Amino acid sequence: MNIQHDIGGEPRERMEWIGVIEQGLAACGQSLSCSPVASRLLAQCQGAESIDQASCSLFWEEAQTLSGDALLGMRCARGAALPVPLQMLELTGAASADLGTAVGHLVRFFSLLSTQARLEQRRSASRIMLLLHPRGKPHVQQQEALLGLVARLLQRFVSGTEHARAGLSIVSPEPERVDYRRLEWCADCRHGNTYGLLFPADWMQLPLPGATPALLGGMAGALQGFIASMPASDVVDRVRRDIVLRLGSGHLTEQDIAEPLKVSPRHLRRLLRQHNTTYEQLLDQARREEALRLLADTRKSLTAISYEVGFLDPSSFTRAFRRWTGISPSDYRRRLPQSASASVHRHVEPPLRRLA
């Protein structure tokens, strides 16, 4: 498969989203079959696993017309039954020791929700911002549905805690388009360059009532398997996926990743720069995420983990882990039952940019 073709085309969305739209329309007494345009497109998509972005946007456009609801995407996300991978993501977050760890899983596995955006976490001294970065030109209702899903998961994670009834703040490029405060979970709305959610930074250290450390590593591994089996939507996803799949195979170089993609290492570097990242950053991120997952399994020795995440010796792994988190792997493992990795998030998050 030629990587240049992959990154040049539109993102393809999973067909499960059609079911999400239909569930939202059913609450209004409507169906996509009520639209001649959507009906024809549905017939063409019969049996397909995915649809192109333009078709997905057309379904959203027809659904918005049928429902007359400017908040359709948000409402769809709140009421829809989640596909199996998304249910697993919800359970993985709920099993985390604290909200910071749950949010980390949500960001890491966000491509299970949609290929039409990626999720970024930013942190200031007082706030956490989760930002959607669109890929291609997704429909506004698709972006708002994704935002609604993230809000739904966050509220699921904190259910049973003192913050369960607290609202989230919405960031929107068009805050005047609709009154988001009609949503029961929206505390206020602010203007930004893209869609996002805001909540207090101290929530990240909030212990979750459903924490199940013994199950967390296995569920995160299963989600990683789902990610690895999905078609890559752009060069960054493809490189990140290939790094994860080859992480424990020994010394990993740019050449090892570039060859299967049929590009030179120099051209791969240029492509990654266009997405504001580098091979070294993606490798470092993959090692960190895999190390955090493996450390939850107390049966694995630190030496074995160091080799599994691609280090040549345990001392190099320990130095890298201190750089990621500020503590040693053994200290991190000792803290797991109490507070998963609140310190991890404190050390790795970039500063929050001021909203426009």
C-alpha positions, 0 to 999 in steps of 0.5 A, spaced: 500 500 500 502 506 498 503 511 503 502 517 499 495 515 496 493 513 504 494 520 506 492 524 500 485 521 500 479 523 505 478 519 511 474 513 511 469 512 517 466 506 519 459 504 518 457 504 525 456 511 525 450 510 520 447 506 526 448 512 531 445 517 526 439 512 525 438 512 533 438 519 534 433 520 528 429 514 531 428 519 538 425 524 533 420 519 529 425 519 523 429 515 519 434 516 514 430 512 509 425 518 509 430 521 505 430 519 498 438 521 497 440 518 504 436 512 501 440 511 495 446 512 498 444 507 503 443 502 498 450 503 495 453 502 501 450 495 503 455 490 506 461 496 506 465 496 512 466 504 511 464 510 507 468 516 505 467 522 509 463 526 503 458 520 504 458 521 512 457 528 511 451 527 507 448 522 512 449 528 517 446 533 513 440 529 511 439 527 518 439 534 520 434 536 515 429 531 517 430 532 525 430 540 525 435 539 531 441 543 531 444 539 537 442 532 533 450 530 533 450 531 541 444 528 542 446 522 538 452 521 542 448 521 548 443 516 547 446 511 542 448 504 544 456 503 543 459 498 538 463 493 542 470 497 541 467 503 544 464 499 550 471 496 551 474 503 551 469 505 556 470 499 561 478 501 560 477 508 562 472 506 568 477 501 570 483 506 571 485 508 578 484 515 577 481 520 571 488 522 569 489 515 567 482 514 564 483 520 560 490 518 557 486 511 555 481 516 551 486 520 548 490 514 546 485 510 543 481 515 540 481 513 533 476 507 535 471 513 536 472 516 529 477 517 523 475 524 522 479 527 528 484 526 533 484 528 540 489 532 544 490 533 551 492 540 554 494 542 561 494 549 564 495 550 572 488 550 573 484 547 567 484 540 562 482 542 555 481 536 550 481 538 543 478 535 537 483 536 531 479 535 524 481 530 519 479 533 512 472 536 512 468 533 517 461 535 518 459 539 524 454 534 526 460 529 526 464 533 530 459 535 535 457 528 536 464 526 537 464 531 543 458 529 546 461 522 546 467 524 550 463 528 554 459 522 555 465 517 557 468 523 562 461 523 566 461 515 566 468 515 569 466 520 574 459 517 576 459 516 583 464 521 585 463 528 588 463 531 581 458 527 578 453 532 577 458 538 575 458 540 568 463 541 563 465 547 559 464 546 551 469 550 546 466 551 539 469 555 533 461 557 532 459 558 540 453 562 537 451 557 532 446 554 537 445 554 545 449 549 548 447 550 555 440 547 553 445 540 554 444 538 561 451 537 562 454 543 559 456 549 564 458 554 559 460 555 552 467 558 550 470 560 543 476 557 540 479 555 534 476 548 534 471 543 538 473 541 545 471 540 552 474 544 559 474 541 566 478 543 572 485 540 572 484 537 579 479 532 576 485 528 573 487 526 580 480 524 582 480 516 584 475 512 580 470 508 584 470 502 579 478 502 579 480 495 577 487 495 576 488 487 575 484 488 569 486 494 566 493 491 562 489 486 559 483 491 556 488 496 554 492 490 550 485 488 547 484 495 545 491 496 542 489 490 538 483 493 535 487 499 533 493 495 530 487 491 525 484 498 523 486 501 516 491 507 517 488 514 516 494 518 515 502 517 515 502 519 523 497 513 524 500 508 520 507 510 523 505 509 530 501 503 528 507 500 525 512 502 531 507 499 536 507 492 532 514 492 531 516 495 538 519 488 541 523 486 535 529 489 537 533 495 535 528 499 531 530 505 526 527 509 521 529 505 515 525 499 518 519 503 518 520 507 512 521 500 507 514 497 508 511 504 506 515 504 500 518 511 502 525 513 503 527 515 511 528 522 508 521 522 505 518 519 511 521 525 515 518 530 511 511 527 511 512 527 519 514 534 519 508 536 515 504 533 521 508 537 526 511 530 529 518 526 528 519 519 528 523 519 534 517 523 538 512 517 535 517 512 538 518 515 544 510 516 545 509 508 543 515 506 548 512 510 554 504 508 553 506 500 552 511 501 558 505 504 562 501 498 560 506 493 561 507 495 568 500 494 571 502 486 570 506 485 576 508 478 573 512 481 568 519 483 571 522 490 569 528 487 565 523 484 561 519 490 560 525 494 558 526 489 552 519 489 550 518 496 549 525 496 545 531 498 550 537 495 549 538 494 557 534 496 563 538 502 565 536 505 559 529 504 560 530 507 567 533 513 565 527 514 559 522 512 564 524 518 569 524 523 563 517 521 562 514 521 569 519 524 574 520 517 577 523 510 576 519 504 574 519 501 580 516 507 584 511 507 579 509 500 580 508 501 587 504 507 586 499 503 582 494 501 587 493 508 590 493 513 584 495 510 577 499 515 574 497 522 576 504 524 576 505 522 569 500 526 566 503 532 570 510 531 567 508 530 560 502 535 558 504 541 554 501 548 556 494 550 555 494 555 549 489 561 551 482 561 547 481 566 542 
